[in-house]
Amino acid sequence: MEDEAIIAMDIKASLEEAGATVAGSAQTLPQALEFAKHLDMAAAILDVRLGSRSISPVAEILRGRAVPFLFYSGQTTGDAVLHEWPGVPLLSKPALPRELAEAVARLVNR
């Protein structure tokens, strides 16, 4: 879930180039919550915040559905969300497309 459209398009293109199918991209918390509840997905990529809102409610839903996820964020230290989810992989923005695809592959292959 990514609130910046250009970054979301870049993530989608990178993952599709690596052979993944991208189920959707949410730019608002309500949209992300709906995706987390209803989309069939093997893994998810979450920014720490969508706008000014914490992504934690989405992470809770994904955890409840046993959907692995990682954080892909420019906020790599100090954010309360990261402290709430200490075992979740964190990839710092910007990452190379290969790094992003490999991180998602590791989630799916756990």
N, C-alpha and C positions, 0 to 999 in steps of 0.2 A: 504494500500500500504506500503510495508516494503522492504527496500533494503538489509536486512541481511537474507539470505536464511534459516538459522536455526531458527531464530525467526519467520519468516513467516510460516514455517512448524509447529512450536509449536502453533502459533495462529490458524492455520487451524485445527489442531488436537483437540485443546481445544473447538473450536466452533462446530465442527462436533460431538464431544462427547456430547455436550449440545443439539444436535438436529438440528443445523443450516446447511444450504447448503452454501458452500463457492464458490462464482462465479469465483474468480480468485485472484491472488496475483501478484502485479507489483513490479519489482525491479528497474525500471528506470522511470524517469519522462515521457518520451514519451509513454511508455507502460501504465503508470498510467493514462495519459490523454486519451488514447484510451479506456481504461476500463471505465473511468468516462463518456465518451461520449456515449458508446455503450452497456455496460453490463446492463442487467436488475437486479437491486439490491434493497433490502429493506433498507439497511444501509451500511455504509462503515467505515472502520478503517484506519486512516491515520497517518503515522509518520510525524513529523514536517518537516523533510527533507528526500529526497531520495538522498543519497550521499551528495553532497554539495548544492543541488538545493532545493529551497523552494517548498512546496507542495501547496501553495496558488492557483496556476492556476487550480489544480485539485479540490480544495475546491470550487472555483468559479463555475466550471461546475456542481458539485454536488448540490450546492445551487440553481443554475438555473433549475436543474431537480427536485428539492424538495426531494433530497435523503439525509436523515439525516446522519451525520457522527460524529465521535469523533476522538480526537487525542490520540494516544497511543505512548508515547515518553519518552525517558530518559532525554530530554531537557524540564524540567517543568517550568523553569523561564528564563526570559531574552531574549528569542528568539523573533524576530520581528513577526514571523508568529503567535505566540500566542497572541500578541497585536492586530493583524489584525482581529482576530476571538475571541473576548472576551466571547461570549456566548456559544462557543462550548465546550462540555464536554472534560475534559483532564484526562486520566488515565496514571499514571506513570509506566514506565517499571522498574523492572519486576512486573507484577501483577499475582495473582493467577488465574488459569483457570476459576474458578467460578466468580471472579470479572470481568473478561473480558466478559464472557457470560452474566452476569447480566447487564453490561453496554450496551452491544449491544441490549439486550432485552428491556431495557428502551428506546433506540432510536426507535426501531421498534414499540413499544406500545404507542408512543406519540400521 
